[in-house]
Amino acid sequence: MEIRSYIEKCEEALLSPYASFSTKSRGRLRPVPECPLRTAFQRDRDRIIHSKSFRRLKHKTQVFIIPEGDHYRTRLTHTLEVAQIARTISRALRLNEDLTEAIALGHDLGHTPFGHAGESALNEVYSEGFKHNEHSLRVVDKLEGENGLNLTWEVRDGILNHTGKVMPVTLEGQVVKLADRIAYINHDIDDALRGGILQLEDLPLHCRELLGNRHGERINNMVMDVIANSTGKDRIIMSADAKKAMDDLRSFMFERVYIGSEAKKEETKAKLVVKYLYQYFLEHPEQLPKEYQKKIEVEKLDRIVVDYIAGMTDRYAIRVYQQLFLPSPWVY
C-alpha cells in the first residue's frame, strides 16, 4: 500500500466528520499526478515552506519596524506561532492538521516590507488598492516560482479569507483565522512589554482576570475556550466572555501600541520609502529586475511594480531606496 493511501485511510478513521479530508479536496488550478508519500495538503505545506516568499518573511516587520533586539517578532515568527496555535486547536477538534498548517504557513506570504505600514502605503498609491490577504493568494497562484505553487482550493480559500468579513469555507481555515488573532494580540503584548511601551498593569483588568497575566496563560485560556466551544460543531467559535475579552485586548492594543506608539515612530518614514519606490519604478521600468521587465508585455506596469515592492524585505527596500535616492560616499 502506498504511504499516502494509508494516511488518507487514517484520516477517514480518525478525523471528525466536520474535518476536510485529503481525498475530497476540490483540487488544484492545474491537475498534477498524486504523490505516493504525501497527501494533497501535505504537499501544499511543503511547497509553501520551500518557497522564497516564505523565507523572506524573516526580514519583514510584524509590529516593530527594524527592531534592535533579537527577540522581537518578525512576520516569520508570527507565522510559526499562528501555525502552532492552529495545529493545537485542530488536533483537539480532530480536524485536518496538514490543511491547517498549510493555510497558517501561507496566510501572510503577501505581506509587504514594513508590515501594515507598507500595506497602507501601497493601498494609497495603487489605483486598484492593495490588501495583503489578496496578494498572498496572488503570490501562491502566480508569483512564486515559474507559475505559482498550484495549491489546493482549500488552502487558497483559507489564505484569502484569513482576515476580513468572509469566513473560510473549511473549519481548518476558520481555525487559522482565529489563531491569527490569538497569536498577534498576545505576542504583540509581549513585544510591547519587552520594549517598555506597556506595563502589565496597563492591560485592562477584566481581561487579565479572565484570560490571565502571563503570555502563555492567556494563549492557553483562549485556546481552551475555542476547543470547549467548538467541539462537535460545524463552526469555530469562542464563548461570549472570552471573545469580548480578546476583542477588548485588541482594541486596547490599537489605542496604545498599533497607532502612534514608540513602536510606530518610524512608520511615516517607512511609508514614504514604499511610495517613493513605487513612483520611481513607474517612471523607470527599465530599472526593474529582468524577471519583472519580462512581465510588462502581459500585465500592466503598475501591477508589476506593486508585485516587486510587495515582495521586498524591510532591509532590501531600504537598500534599494538608498541606492536610488541617497548620494554614495566619494572614495578617492
C-alpha positions as CSV (number, residue, x, y, z in Angstrom):
1,M,0.0,0.0,0.0
2,E,1.3,3.5,-0.8
3,I,2.0,5.6,2.2
4,R,-0.3,8.4,1.0
5,S,-3.2,5.9,0.8
6,Y,-2.5,4.7,4.3
7,I,-2.6,8.3,5.6
8,E,-5.8,9.0,3.8
9,K,-7.4,5.9,5.3
10,C,-6.2,7.1,8.8
11,E,-7.9,10.5,8.1
12,E,-11.2,8.7,7.3
13,A,-11.0,6.6,10.5
14,L,-9.8,9.3,13.0
15,L,-10.9,12.7,11.9
16,S,-14.1,14.5,12.8
17,P,-17.0,14.4,10.2
18,Y,-16.6,18.1,10.1
19,A,-12.9,17.9,9.0
20,S,-11.6,18.4,5.5
21,F,-10.4,15.1,4.0
22,S,-7.5,15.0,1.6
23,T,-9.3,12.7,-0.8
24,K,-12.2,15.1,-1.0
25,S,-10.3,18.2,-2.0
26,R,-11.8,20.4,-4.7
27,G,-8.5,20.1,-6.5
28,R,-5.9,22.5,-7.9
29,L,-5.9,25.1,-10.6
30,R,-3.8,22.6,-12.7
31,P,-4.1,18.9,-12.1
32,V,-1.0,17.0,-11.1
33,P,-0.2,13.3,-10.5
34,E,-0.6,12.3,-6.9
35,C,2.4,11.8,-4.7
36,P,3.0,8.2,-3.3
37,L,4.1,9.6,0.0
38,R,2.2,12.8,0.8
39,T,-1.5,13.8,0.8
40,A,-2.6,16.9,-1.2
41,F,-2.5,19.1,1.8
42,Q,0.9,17.8,2.9
43,R,2.3,18.7,-0.5
44,D,0.9,22.2,-0.2
45,R,2.6,22.7,3.2
46,D,5.9,21.6,1.7
47,R,5.6,23.8,-1.3
48,I,5.0,26.8,0.9
49,I,7.9,26.1,3.3
50,H,10.3,25.7,0.4
51,S,9.2,28.9,-1.3
52,K,11.3,32.1,-1.5
53,S,8.3,34.1,-0.3
54,F,8.2,32.1,3.0
55,R,12.0,32.7,3.6
56,R,11.6,36.4,3.1
57,L,9.2,36.6,6.0
58,K,12.1,36.5,8.4
59,H,13.0,40.1,7.4
60,K,9.6,41.6,7.3
61,T,8.0,43.7,10.0
62,Q,5.4,42.4,12.4
63,V,4.9,45.5,14.7
64,F,8.4,46.9,15.4
65,I,10.0,48.3,12.3
66,I,13.6,47.1,12.1
67,P,13.8,46.4,15.8
68,E,17.2,46.5,17.5
69,G,16.6,43.4,19.7
70,D,16.8,39.8,18.5
71,H,13.7,38.7,20.4
72,Y,11.1,40.8,18.8
73,R,8.7,39.1,16.4
74,T,9.1,39.2,12.7
75,R,6.5,38.2,10.1
76,L,8.1,34.7,10.0
77,T,8.0,34.1,13.8
78,H,4.4,35.3,13.8
79,T,3.5,32.8,11.1
80,L,5.1,30.0,13.1
81,E,3.2,31.0,16.2
82,V,-0.1,31.0,14.3
83,A,0.7,27.6,12.9
84,Q,1.4,26.2,16.4
85,I,-1.8,27.6,17.9
86,A,-3.9,26.5,14.9
87,R,-2.5,22.9,15.0
88,T,-3.2,22.6,18.7
89,I,-6.8,23.6,18.1
90,S,-7.2,21.4,15.1
91,R,-5.7,18.3,16.8
92,A,-8.1,18.7,19.7
93,L,-11.1,19.1,17.4
94,R,-9.9,16.2,15.2
95,L,-9.6,18.4,12.1
96,N,-7.0,18.1,9.4
97,E,-3.7,19.3,10.8
98,D,-2.0,19.3,7.5
99,L,-4.5,21.6,5.9
100,T,-4.5,23.8,9.0
101,E,-0.7,24.1,8.9
102,A,-0.6,24.8,5.2
103,I,-3.0,27.7,5.5
104,A,-1.3,29.1,8.5
105,L,2.2,28.9,6.9
106,G,0.9,30.6,3.7
107,H,-1.5,33.2,5.2
108,D,0.9,36.2,5.3
109,L,3.1,35.4,2.2
110,G,1.7,38.6,0.6
111,H,2.7,41.0,3.3
112,T,4.8,44.0,2.3
113,P,8.0,45.4,3.8
114,F,7.3,47.3,7.0
115,G,4.2,45.3,7.7
116,H,0.9,47.1,7.7
117,A,2.6,50.4,7.1
118,G,3.8,49.1,3.7
119,E,0.4,47.6,3.0
120,S,-1.2,51.0,3.7
121,A,1.3,52.8,1.5
122,L,0.7,50.5,-1.5
123,N,-3.1,50.7,-0.9
124,E,-2.9,54.5,-1.1
125,V,-0.8,54.7,-4.3
126,Y,-2.0,51.7,-6.3
127,S,-5.3,52.5,-8.2
128,E,-6.7,49.0,-7.7
129,G,-6.0,49.0,-4.0
130,F,-3.8,46.6,-2.0
131,K,-4.7,44.0,0.7
132,H,-2.1,41.6,1.9
133,N,-4.5,38.6,2.0
134,E,-5.4,39.1,-1.6
135,H,-1.8,39.5,-2.5
136,S,-0.9,36.3,-0.5
137,L,-3.2,34.5,-2.9
138,R,-1.6,36.1,-5.9
139,V,1.8,35.0,-4.6
140,V,0.8,31.4,-4.4
141,D,-1.2,31.4,-7.6
142,K,1.1,33.4,-9.9
143,L,4.3,35.0,-8.5
144,E,6.1,32.2,-6.6
145,G,8.3,30.0,-8.8
146,E,7.7,29.9,-12.6
147,N,3.9,29.6,-12.5
148,G,2.7,29.8,-8.9
149,L,2.6,27.0,-6.3
150,N,-0.6,25.4,-7.7
151,L,-2.1,24.8,-4.3
152,T,-5.4,23.1,-3.5
153,W,-8.6,25.1,-3.4
154,E,-9.0,24.6,0.4
155,V,-5.6,26.1,1.2
156,R,-6.2,29.0,-1.2
157,D,-9.6,29.7,0.3
158,G,-8.0,29.8,3.8
159,I,-5.2,32.1,2.8
160,L,-7.6,34.6,1.1
161,N,-10.1,34.7,3.9
162,H,-7.8,34.6,6.9
163,T,-8.8,38.2,7.5
164,G,-11.9,40.2,6.7
165,K,-15.6,39.6,7.0
166,V,-15.7,36.5,4.7
167,M,-15.3,33.2,6.6
168,P,-13.2,30.4,5.2
169,V,-15.3,27.5,4.0
170,T,-13.3,24.9,5.9
171,L,-13.2,24.6,9.6
172,E,-9.4,24.4,9.3
173,G,-9.4,27.8,7.7
174,Q,-11.6,29.2,10.4
175,V,-9.2,27.8,13.0
176,V,-6.3,29.7,11.3
177,K,-8.4,32.9,11.2
178,L,-8.9,32.8,14.9
179,A,-5.4,31.5,15.7
180,D,-4.0,34.5,13.8
181,R,-5.8,36.9,16.1
182,I,-4.9,35.0,19.2
183,A,-1.3,34.9,18.2
184,Y,-0.8,38.6,17.2
185,I,-2.7,40.0,20.1
186,N,-0.6,38.1,22.6
187,H,2.8,38.3,21.0
188,D,2.4,42.0,20.3
189,I,1.6,42.5,24.0
190,D,4.7,40.5,24.8
191,D,6.8,42.6,22.5
192,A,5.3,45.9,23.8
193,L,6.1,44.8,27.4
194,R,9.7,44.0,26.3
195,G,10.0,47.3,24.6
196,G,8.8,49.3,27.6
197,I,5.7,50.6,25.7
198,L,3.4,48.9,28.1
199,Q,3.4,47.7,31.7
200,L,1.5,44.6,32.7
201,E,-0.9,46.7,34.9
202,D,-1.8,48.8,31.8
203,L,-3.7,45.8,30.3
204,P,-7.5,46.0,31.1
205,L,-8.1,44.4,34.5
206,H,-11.2,42.4,33.3
207,C,-9.1,40.9,30.5
208,R,-6.3,39.9,32.9
209,E,-8.8,38.4,35.4
210,L,-10.4,36.3,32.7
211,L,-7.5,35.4,30.5
212,G,-4.5,35.6,32.8
213,N,-1.5,37.8,33.5
214,R,1.2,35.7,31.7
215,H,1.7,35.3,28.0
216,G,1.4,31.6,27.9
217,E,-1.6,31.6,30.3
218,R,-3.5,34.0,28.1
219,I,-2.9,31.9,25.0
220,N,-3.8,28.7,26.8
221,N,-7.0,30.1,28.1
222,M,-8.1,31.4,24.7
223,V,-7.2,28.1,23.0
224,M,-9.0,26.0,25.6
225,D,-12.1,28.2,25.2
226,V,-12.1,27.8,21.4
227,I,-11.8,24.0,21.8
228,A,-14.5,23.8,24.5
229,N,-17.0,25.9,22.5
230,S,-16.3,24.4,19.0
231,T,-16.2,20.6,19.8
232,G,-18.9,18.8,17.9
233,K,-19.9,22.0,16.0
234,D,-19.7,22.9,12.3
235,R,-18.1,26.2,13.1
236,I,-15.2,27.6,15.1
237,I,-16.3,29.9,18.0
238,M,-15.4,31.3,21.4
239,S,-17.6,31.9,24.4
240,A,-19.1,35.4,24.6
241,D,-17.0,36.3,27.6
242,A,-13.7,35.2,26.1
243,K,-14.4,36.8,22.8
244,K,-15.2,40.1,24.4
245,A,-12.0,39.9,26.5
246,M,-10.0,39.2,23.4
247,D,-11.7,41.9,21.4
248,D,-11.1,44.4,24.2
249,L,-7.4,43.5,24.3
250,R,-7.3,44.1,20.5
251,S,-8.9,47.5,20.9
252,F,-6.5,48.3,23.7
253,M,-3.6,47.4,21.5
254,F,-4.8,49.7,18.7
255,E,-5.2,52.5,21.2
256,R,-1.8,52.1,22.9
257,V,0.5,50.3,20.5
258,Y,-0.6,50.0,16.9
259,I,-1.3,53.7,16.4
260,G,1.1,56.4,17.4
261,S,3.2,54.5,19.9
262,E,7.0,54.3,20.1
263,A,6.8,51.0,18.1
264,K,5.3,53.0,15.2
265,K,7.5,56.1,15.3
266,E,9.3,55.1,12.0
267,E,6.1,54.2,10.2
268,T,5.8,57.5,8.4
269,K,9.3,57.1,7.0
270,A,8.6,53.5,6.0
271,K,5.5,54.6,4.1
272,L,7.5,57.2,2.2
273,V,10.1,54.7,1.3
274,V,7.4,52.4,-0.3
275,K,5.7,55.4,-2.1
276,Y,9.0,56.7,-3.5
277,L,10.0,53.3,-4.8
278,Y,6.6,52.8,-6.4
279,Q,6.7,56.2,-8.2
280,Y,10.3,55.7,-9.2
281,F,9.8,52.3,-10.9
282,L,6.6,53.5,-12.6
283,E,8.8,56.2,-14.2
284,H,11.8,54.0,-14.8
285,P,10.6,50.5,-15.6
286,E,13.9,49.7,-17.2
287,Q,15.4,49.7,-13.7
288,L,13.2,46.8,-12.6
289,P,14.9,43.4,-12.3
290,K,14.9,41.5,-15.6
291,E,12.3,38.9,-14.5
292,Y,9.8,41.7,-13.8
293,Q,10.6,43.6,-17.0
294,K,9.6,40.5,-19.0
295,K,6.1,40.7,-17.4
296,I,5.4,44.1,-18.8
297,E,4.3,42.6,-22.1
298,V,1.5,40.7,-20.4
299,E,0.5,42.8,-17.4
300,K,0.1,46.4,-16.5
301,L,3.2,48.2,-15.3
302,D,1.7,49.4,-12.1
303,R,0.7,45.8,-11.2
304,I,4.2,44.6,-11.8
305,V,5.7,47.4,-9.7
306,V,3.4,46.5,-6.8
307,D,4.4,42.9,-7.1
308,Y,8.1,43.8,-7.0
309,I,7.8,46.1,-4.0
310,A,5.4,43.9,-2.0
311,G,8.0,41.1,-2.3
312,M,10.8,43.2,-0.7
313,T,12.0,42.6,2.8
314,D,12.5,45.7,5.0
315,R,16.2,45.8,4.6
316,Y,16.1,45.3,0.8
317,A,13.6,48.1,0.4
318,I,15.8,50.4,2.4
319,R,18.9,49.3,0.4
320,V,17.2,50.0,-2.9
321,Y,15.9,53.3,-1.6
322,Q,19.4,54.3,-0.5
323,Q,20.9,53.3,-3.9
324,L,18.3,55.4,-5.8
325,F,17.8,58.5,-3.7
326,L,20.8,58.9,-1.4
327,P,24.3,60.0,-2.6
328,S,27.1,57.5,-2.2
329,P,30.3,58.5,-0.4
330,W,33.1,59.6,-2.8
331,V,36.0,57.2,-2.5
332,Y,39.4,58.5,-3.6
